[in-house]
Amino acid sequence: MGTVTSQGPDLQATRIVILGGGPGGYEAALVARRLGAEVTVVERQGLGGSAVLTDVVPSKTLIAAAEWMTSTERAAGLGIRFGVPRTPADAGETVAPGISVDLAAVNQRVMALAAAQSADIRARLDREGVVTVLGEGRLDGPRRVVVQPAAGGDEVVLEADAVLVSVGATPRELAGSPADGERILTWTQLYALQELPEKLVVVGSGVTGAEFAGAYNALGVDVTLVSSRDRVLPGEDADAAELLEGVFRSRGMTVLSRSRAEAAERTADGVVVTLADGRVVEGSHVLVAVGAIPSTRGIGLEEAGVTLAPSGHVVVDKVSRTTARGVYAAGDCTGVLPLASVAAMQGRIAMQHVLGDAVKPVKVQDVAANIFTSPEIATVGKSEVALQAAGSKYVTATLPLSRNPRAKMLGMRDGFVKLFAHPEASVVLGGVVVAPRASELIFPITLAVSHRLTVDDVAEAFTVYPSLSGSIAEVARMLHHPVD
């Protein structure tokens, strides 16, 4: 992000045009309406954008289905048997039928939920008085938007006092190996599959690759994960990533480390992925998960005076302003953090700033993030790598999930809670939770980081016994600094 050059709004705005109806766009629209502005949202595919229609909502719905399979596996360790006669007297009756996955039904539910969420957002904006225009929009100067309606017909010109650009990003593809939606797939195309792949090759071991590799592995697919780095999730906490990779391997997944994929080709009945060292990996399908490209080219940004980074991301400051007066940007197209929660916050802040409301710039260190693998990995605050790189003083403590009584009851073995704190002030600097539903457990640590609570503040708060959250308080007690 750039630096803020002034404290006040760029101008007194009454007409807002928003390019993109994803989380950054629709959340901004709601704030702007509450502050009295006339708001028009231009969206090319449907309200909610890719986050709702092809990315976050669909992927997490698919992962929820896969979670039932891992829960079923865990149940066996609790003494639950599936497909076993209840008693000799009624040997024909079983506790539960054999478990199988109907991918067509799973994907039908995935897309139905995505469509329902999109419709809910559209209805909400309609109730609030936001005008929605479906079509392709582009800037024609800093405060003028031209829209080609999706239904066809003449272009529509929208004059604005301020414009918010929230156009998101699209999946990156392997050079020379375009996705065909049948065998070579991006993550937006997986939901058209009607049957489980016989063998899925996942290229890319970042968040998206790890989530889908774990989900399809849980659904019973033979998965090979191709990672160009030393380990999966190279940008995450090393202990968490190492644990997850171990879990992947223990569940039968093949993980190829330090293996860069260069091309993917269709064969008569599958795909062949060629690695940089000449090796080939065969499969029935390949998922390419090697990052995303901001959707910023060809929509008039640079011509309007908006500076783009070499990566194509819009350069913004802490209140979401671009270098063009009256033009703001939010979401994945800015490259700040590719999270729906961050996009929404950026959009809200942009509208608060342009409309003269109180503004609290986004604090990246307060953002909680979650990777929806099994187990999940949730993080907030400073990472250990960041603390070390900055030369910061810190202490850390870790408690394995296997020591938690509630985890034992639920058959949970893989995971841990880790906290980082200042050695003298005892302020919580960051934390990592690896556990089923870590996304729910990270919130107490998020509060601690956001409000600069000490480890004693966390340790002295009551927790339910037994509970998974009890481990958070216990780790905080491990970091207690005795009074001299």
Secondary structure, DSSP 4 states (H G I P E B T S, - for coil): ------SS-SS--SEEEEE--SHHHHHHHHHHHHTT-EEEEEESS-TTHHHHHTSHHHHHHHHHHHHHHHHHHHHHTTT--SS-BS-GGGTT-BSSPPP---HHHHHHHHHHHHHHHHHHHHHHHHHHT-EEEEEEEEESSTTEEEEEETT-SS-EEEE-SEEEE---EEE--BTTB---SSSEE-TTTGGG-SS--SEEEEE--SHHHHHHHHHHHHTT-EEEEE-SSSSSSTTS-HHHHHHHHHHHHHTT-EEE-S--EEEEEE-SSSEEEEETTS-EEEESEEEE-S-EEES-TTSSTGGGT--B-TTSPBP--TT-B-SSTTEEE-SGGGTS---HHHHHHHHHHHHHHHTT-------GGG--EEE-SSSEEEEEE--HHHHHHTT---EEEEEEGGG-HHHHHHT--S-EEEEEE-TTT-BEEEEEEEETTHHHHTHHHHHHHHTT-BHHHHHTS---SS-TTHHHHHHHHHT-----
